[in-house]
Amino acid sequence: MAPVSYNGPHADELAQLFVTFCSFGSSKRVEEMDGAKFAKFCRDTKIVDKKFTTTDVDLTYAKAKAKGARKIDYVQFVKALELVAEKKAASLDDIVAKAVAAGGPSSSGTVRNSQKETN
């Protein structure tokens, strides 16, 4: 069940997407997001555009997190998405729908030599 901070359409999917991005690259379930993971979330879900740049991503993250904290929780993540919606002159539901439609994190790491040779 999704935390109470967002109860619009796709609330459960957004909560799951948050945990998926937080845990990306880790073997454990992580429920706090650092600035790099928030930036990856914004890039991978195509939230970054001319109206919302990578600089805006960093500024939004800084506004959403608690003073002195290094990571944000789900409630602060939703607050960050509200700030994104405000900056893009869109509704929070529109931003959430776009993020959920994009799916989870993408990985574009290096390919092993054995895979290169067979392709």
mmCIF file of the C-alpha atoms, coordinates in Angstrom:
data_MODEL
# 
_entry.id   MODEL 
# 
loop_
_atom_site.group_PDB 
_atom_site.id 
_atom_site.type_symbol 
_atom_site.label_atom_id 
_atom_site.label_alt_id 
_atom_site.label_comp_id 
_atom_site.label_asym_id 
_atom_site.label_entity_id 
_atom_site.label_seq_id 
_atom_site.pdbx_PDB_ins_code 
_atom_site.Cartn_x 
_atom_site.Cartn_y 
_atom_site.Cartn_z 
_atom_site.occupancy 
_atom_site.B_iso_or_equiv 
_atom_site.pdbx_formal_charge 
_atom_site.auth_seq_id 
_atom_site.auth_comp_id 
_atom_site.auth_asym_id 
_atom_site.auth_atom_id 
_atom_site.pdbx_PDB_model_num 
ATOM 1   C CA . MET A 1 1   ? 0.000  0.000   0.000   1.00 0.00 ? 1   MET A CA 1 
ATOM 2   C CA . ALA A 1 2   ? 1.315  3.462   -0.906  1.00 0.00 ? 2   ALA A CA 1 
ATOM 3   C CA . PRO A 1 3   ? 2.076  5.946   1.889   1.00 0.00 ? 3   PRO A CA 1 
ATOM 4   C CA . VAL A 1 4   ? -0.560 8.622   2.467   1.00 0.00 ? 4   VAL A CA 1 
ATOM 5   C CA . SER A 1 5   ? 1.415  11.508  0.916   1.00 0.00 ? 5   SER A CA 1 
ATOM 6   C CA . TYR A 1 6   ? -0.020 10.833  -2.557  1.00 0.00 ? 6   TYR A CA 1 
ATOM 7   C CA . ASN A 1 7   ? -3.395 9.235   -3.132  1.00 0.00 ? 7   ASN A CA 1 
ATOM 8   C CA . GLY A 1 8   ? -4.069 10.098  -6.765  1.00 0.00 ? 8   GLY A CA 1 
ATOM 9   C CA . PRO A 1 9   ? -4.126 7.766   -9.746  1.00 0.00 ? 9   PRO A CA 1 
ATOM 10  C CA . HIS A 1 10  ? -1.179 5.341   -9.857  1.00 0.00 ? 10  HIS A CA 1 
ATOM 11  C CA . ALA A 1 11  ? -0.361 5.845   -6.132  1.00 0.00 ? 11  ALA A CA 1 
ATOM 12  C CA . ASP A 1 12  ? 0.717  2.232   -5.583  1.00 0.00 ? 12  ASP A CA 1 
ATOM 13  C CA . GLU A 1 13  ? 2.733  2.187   -8.814  1.00 0.00 ? 13  GLU A CA 1 
ATOM 14  C CA . LEU A 1 14  ? 4.494  5.429   -7.836  1.00 0.00 ? 14  LEU A CA 1 
ATOM 15  C CA . ALA A 1 15  ? 5.464  4.016   -4.441  1.00 0.00 ? 15  ALA A CA 1 
ATOM 16  C CA . GLN A 1 16  ? 6.839  0.887   -6.130  1.00 0.00 ? 16  GLN A CA 1 
ATOM 17  C CA . LEU A 1 17  ? 8.698  2.989   -8.710  1.00 0.00 ? 17  LEU A CA 1 
ATOM 18  C CA . PHE A 1 18  ? 10.261 5.032   -5.889  1.00 0.00 ? 18  PHE A CA 1 
ATOM 19  C CA . VAL A 1 19  ? 11.602 1.887   -4.181  1.00 0.00 ? 19  VAL A CA 1 
ATOM 20  C CA . THR A 1 20  ? 12.799 0.498   -7.530  1.00 0.00 ? 20  THR A CA 1 
ATOM 21  C CA . PHE A 1 21  ? 14.858 3.608   -8.269  1.00 0.00 ? 21  PHE A CA 1 
ATOM 22  C CA . CYS A 1 22  ? 16.141 3.811   -4.669  1.00 0.00 ? 22  CYS A CA 1 
ATOM 23  C CA . SER A 1 23  ? 17.273 0.196   -4.814  1.00 0.00 ? 23  SER A CA 1 
ATOM 24  C CA . PHE A 1 24  ? 18.798 0.396   -8.316  1.00 0.00 ? 24  PHE A CA 1 
ATOM 25  C CA . GLY A 1 25  ? 22.337 -0.970  -8.233  1.00 0.00 ? 25  GLY A CA 1 
ATOM 26  C CA . SER A 1 26  ? 21.911 -2.449  -4.761  1.00 0.00 ? 26  SER A CA 1 
ATOM 27  C CA . SER A 1 27  ? 21.148 -6.006  -3.755  1.00 0.00 ? 27  SER A CA 1 
ATOM 28  C CA . LYS A 1 28  ? 19.010 -4.742  -0.857  1.00 0.00 ? 28  LYS A CA 1 
ATOM 29  C CA . ARG A 1 29  ? 15.646 -2.989  -0.705  1.00 0.00 ? 29  ARG A CA 1 
ATOM 30  C CA . VAL A 1 30  ? 16.372 0.705   -0.132  1.00 0.00 ? 30  VAL A CA 1 
ATOM 31  C CA . GLU A 1 31  ? 13.662 3.215   0.776   1.00 0.00 ? 31  GLU A CA 1 
ATOM 32  C CA . GLU A 1 32  ? 15.609 6.481   0.655   1.00 0.00 ? 32  GLU A CA 1 
ATOM 33  C CA . MET A 1 33  ? 16.755 8.259   -2.500  1.00 0.00 ? 33  MET A CA 1 
ATOM 34  C CA . ASP A 1 34  ? 19.948 10.256  -2.910  1.00 0.00 ? 34  ASP A CA 1 
ATOM 35  C CA . GLY A 1 35  ? 20.469 13.090  -5.381  1.00 0.00 ? 35  GLY A CA 1 
ATOM 36  C CA . ALA A 1 36  ? 22.047 10.881  -8.039  1.00 0.00 ? 36  ALA A CA 1 
ATOM 37  C CA . LYS A 1 37  ? 19.115 8.445   -7.984  1.00 0.00 ? 37  LYS A CA 1 
ATOM 38  C CA . PHE A 1 38  ? 16.640 11.352  -8.166  1.00 0.00 ? 38  PHE A CA 1 
ATOM 39  C CA . ALA A 1 39  ? 18.525 12.696  -11.199 1.00 0.00 ? 39  ALA A CA 1 
ATOM 40  C CA . LYS A 1 40  ? 18.417 9.208   -12.765 1.00 0.00 ? 40  LYS A CA 1 
ATOM 41  C CA . PHE A 1 41  ? 14.685 9.011   -12.042 1.00 0.00 ? 41  PHE A CA 1 
ATOM 42  C CA . CYS A 1 42  ? 14.132 12.346  -13.805 1.00 0.00 ? 42  CYS A CA 1 
ATOM 43  C CA . ARG A 1 43  ? 16.257 11.355  -16.828 1.00 0.00 ? 43  ARG A CA 1 
ATOM 44  C CA . ASP A 1 44  ? 14.873 7.824   -17.218 1.00 0.00 ? 44  ASP A CA 1 
ATOM 45  C CA . THR A 1 45  ? 11.248 8.946   -16.932 1.00 0.00 ? 45  THR A CA 1 
ATOM 46  C CA . LYS A 1 46  ? 11.833 11.750  -19.458 1.00 0.00 ? 46  LYS A CA 1 
ATOM 47  C CA . ILE A 1 47  ? 10.892 14.479  -16.970 1.00 0.00 ? 47  ILE A CA 1 
ATOM 48  C CA . VAL A 1 48  ? 14.019 16.431  -17.941 1.00 0.00 ? 48  VAL A CA 1 
ATOM 49  C CA . ASP A 1 49  ? 13.326 18.715  -20.915 1.00 0.00 ? 49  ASP A CA 1 
ATOM 50  C CA . LYS A 1 50  ? 13.663 22.393  -21.882 1.00 0.00 ? 50  LYS A CA 1 
ATOM 51  C CA . LYS A 1 51  ? 11.289 23.495  -19.113 1.00 0.00 ? 51  LYS A CA 1 
ATOM 52  C CA . PHE A 1 52  ? 12.934 21.309  -16.468 1.00 0.00 ? 52  PHE A CA 1 
ATOM 53  C CA . THR A 1 53  ? 16.702 21.026  -16.889 1.00 0.00 ? 53  THR A CA 1 
ATOM 54  C CA . THR A 1 54  ? 19.318 18.997  -15.031 1.00 0.00 ? 54  THR A CA 1 
ATOM 55  C CA . THR A 1 55  ? 20.076 22.106  -12.969 1.00 0.00 ? 55  THR A CA 1 
ATOM 56  C CA . ASP A 1 56  ? 16.403 22.230  -11.973 1.00 0.00 ? 56  ASP A CA 1 
ATOM 57  C CA . VAL A 1 57  ? 16.664 18.575  -10.927 1.00 0.00 ? 57  VAL A CA 1 
ATOM 58  C CA . ASP A 1 58  ? 19.415 19.416  -8.423  1.00 0.00 ? 58  ASP A CA 1 
ATOM 59  C CA . LEU A 1 59  ? 17.626 22.518  -7.130  1.00 0.00 ? 59  LEU A CA 1 
ATOM 60  C CA . THR A 1 60  ? 14.354 20.623  -6.721  1.00 0.00 ? 60  THR A CA 1 
ATOM 61  C CA . TYR A 1 61  ? 16.072 17.828  -4.817  1.00 0.00 ? 61  TYR A CA 1 
ATOM 62  C CA . ALA A 1 62  ? 17.708 20.359  -2.498  1.00 0.00 ? 62  ALA A CA 1 
ATOM 63  C CA . LYS A 1 63  ? 14.350 22.032  -1.801  1.00 0.00 ? 63  LYS A CA 1 
ATOM 64  C CA . ALA A 1 64  ? 12.582 18.735  -1.099  1.00 0.00 ? 64  ALA A CA 1 
ATOM 65  C CA . LYS A 1 65  ? 15.089 17.222  1.340   1.00 0.00 ? 65  LYS A CA 1 
ATOM 66  C CA . ALA A 1 66  ? 15.302 18.093  5.014   1.00 0.00 ? 66  ALA A CA 1 
ATOM 67  C CA . LYS A 1 67  ? 18.012 20.556  6.013   1.00 0.00 ? 67  LYS A CA 1 
ATOM 68  C CA . GLY A 1 68  ? 21.242 18.670  6.669   1.00 0.00 ? 68  GLY A CA 1 
ATOM 69  C CA . ALA A 1 69  ? 19.887 15.400  5.223   1.00 0.00 ? 69  ALA A CA 1 
ATOM 70  C CA . ARG A 1 70  ? 21.556 13.587  2.350   1.00 0.00 ? 70  ARG A CA 1 
ATOM 71  C CA . LYS A 1 71  ? 18.585 11.502  1.194   1.00 0.00 ? 71  LYS A CA 1 
ATOM 72  C CA . ILE A 1 72  ? 14.837 11.891  0.753   1.00 0.00 ? 72  ILE A CA 1 
ATOM 73  C CA . ASP A 1 73  ? 12.053 9.547   1.794   1.00 0.00 ? 73  ASP A CA 1 
ATOM 74  C CA . TYR A 1 74  ? 8.837  8.867   -0.111  1.00 0.00 ? 74  TYR A CA 1 
ATOM 75  C CA . VAL A 1 75  ? 6.950  11.858  1.326   1.00 0.00 ? 75  VAL A CA 1 
ATOM 76  C CA . GLN A 1 76  ? 9.796  14.201  0.329   1.00 0.00 ? 76  GLN A CA 1 
ATOM 77  C CA . PHE A 1 77  ? 9.931  12.503  -3.083  1.00 0.00 ? 77  PHE A CA 1 
ATOM 78  C CA . VAL A 1 78  ? 6.267  13.361  -3.643  1.00 0.00 ? 78  VAL A CA 1 
ATOM 79  C CA . LYS A 1 79  ? 7.044  16.930  -2.535  1.00 0.00 ? 79  LYS A CA 1 
ATOM 80  C CA . ALA A 1 80  ? 9.827  17.011  -5.144  1.00 0.00 ? 80  ALA A CA 1 
ATOM 81  C CA . LEU A 1 81  ? 7.380  15.825  -7.809  1.00 0.00 ? 81  LEU A CA 1 
ATOM 82  C CA . GLU A 1 82  ? 5.005  18.624  -6.763  1.00 0.00 ? 82  GLU A CA 1 
ATOM 83  C CA . LEU A 1 83  ? 7.852  21.100  -7.311  1.00 0.00 ? 83  LEU A CA 1 
ATOM 84  C CA . VAL A 1 84  ? 8.548  19.521  -10.719 1.00 0.00 ? 84  VAL A CA 1 
ATOM 85  C CA . ALA A 1 85  ? 4.877  19.878  -11.667 1.00 0.00 ? 85  ALA A CA 1 
ATOM 86  C CA . GLU A 1 86  ? 4.905  23.519  -10.580 1.00 0.00 ? 86  GLU A CA 1 
ATOM 87  C CA . LYS A 1 87  ? 8.035  24.262  -12.618 1.00 0.00 ? 87  LYS A CA 1 
ATOM 88  C CA . LYS A 1 88  ? 6.644  22.504  -15.703 1.00 0.00 ? 88  LYS A CA 1 
ATOM 89  C CA . ALA A 1 89  ? 3.183  24.115  -15.282 1.00 0.00 ? 89  ALA A CA 1 
ATOM 90  C CA . ALA A 1 90  ? 1.603  20.643  -15.153 1.00 0.00 ? 90  ALA A CA 1 
ATOM 91  C CA . SER A 1 91  ? -0.451 18.767  -12.593 1.00 0.00 ? 91  SER A CA 1 
ATOM 92  C CA . LEU A 1 92  ? 1.110  16.321  -10.158 1.00 0.00 ? 92  LEU A CA 1 
ATOM 93  C CA . ASP A 1 93  ? -1.112 13.590  -11.618 1.00 0.00 ? 93  ASP A CA 1 
ATOM 94  C CA . ASP A 1 94  ? 0.340  14.292  -15.100 1.00 0.00 ? 94  ASP A CA 1 
ATOM 95  C CA . ILE A 1 95  ? 3.919  14.005  -13.798 1.00 0.00 ? 95  ILE A CA 1 
ATOM 96  C CA . VAL A 1 96  ? 3.093  10.790  -11.926 1.00 0.00 ? 96  VAL A CA 1 
ATOM 97  C CA . ALA A 1 97  ? 1.364  9.284   -14.975 1.00 0.00 ? 97  ALA A CA 1 
ATOM 98  C CA . LYS A 1 98  ? 4.385  10.085  -17.157 1.00 0.00 ? 98  LYS A CA 1 
ATOM 99  C CA . ALA A 1 99  ? 6.789  8.570   -14.615 1.00 0.00 ? 99  ALA A CA 1 
ATOM 100 C CA . VAL A 1 100 ? 4.742  5.396   -14.165 1.00 0.00 ? 100 VAL A CA 1 
ATOM 101 C CA . ALA A 1 101 ? 4.319  4.987   -17.936 1.00 0.00 ? 101 ALA A CA 1 
ATOM 102 C CA . ALA A 1 102 ? 8.104  5.200   -18.431 1.00 0.00 ? 102 ALA A CA 1 
ATOM 103 C CA . GLY A 1 103 ? 8.671  2.217   -16.145 1.00 0.00 ? 103 GLY A CA 1 
ATOM 104 C CA . GLY A 1 104 ? 11.714 1.461   -14.033 1.00 0.00 ? 104 GLY A CA 1 
ATOM 105 C CA . PRO A 1 105 ? 15.335 2.482   -14.298 1.00 0.00 ? 105 PRO A CA 1 
ATOM 106 C CA . SER A 1 106 ? 17.271 1.791   -17.462 1.00 0.00 ? 106 SER A CA 1 
ATOM 107 C CA . SER A 1 107 ? 20.787 0.434   -17.403 1.00 0.00 ? 107 SER A CA 1 
ATOM 108 C CA . SER A 1 108 ? 23.192 1.041   -20.226 1.00 0.00 ? 108 SER A CA 1 
ATOM 109 C CA . GLY A 1 109 ? 26.374 -0.368  -18.786 1.00 0.00 ? 109 GLY A CA 1 
ATOM 110 C CA . THR A 1 110 ? 29.257 -1.963  -20.562 1.00 0.00 ? 110 THR A CA 1 
ATOM 111 C CA . VAL A 1 111 ? 28.866 -5.268  -22.348 1.00 0.00 ? 111 VAL A CA 1 
ATOM 112 C CA . ARG A 1 112 ? 31.162 -8.232  -21.699 1.00 0.00 ? 112 ARG A CA 1 
ATOM 113 C CA . ASN A 1 113 ? 33.518 -9.157  -24.536 1.00 0.00 ? 113 ASN A CA 1 
ATOM 114 C CA . SER A 1 114 ? 31.835 -12.531 -25.004 1.00 0.00 ? 114 SER A CA 1 
ATOM 115 C CA . GLN A 1 115 ? 28.527 -10.787 -25.650 1.00 0.00 ? 115 GLN A CA 1 
ATOM 116 C CA . LYS A 1 116 ? 30.091 -8.333  -28.108 1.00 0.00 ? 116 LYS A CA 1 
ATOM 117 C CA . GLU A 1 117 ? 31.491 -11.134 -30.219 1.00 0.00 ? 117 GLU A CA 1 
ATOM 118 C CA . THR A 1 118 ? 28.148 -12.917 -30.564 1.00 0.00 ? 118 THR A CA 1 
ATOM 119 C CA . ASN A 1 119 ? 26.255 -9.748  -31.555 1.00 0.00 ? 119 ASN A CA 1 
# 
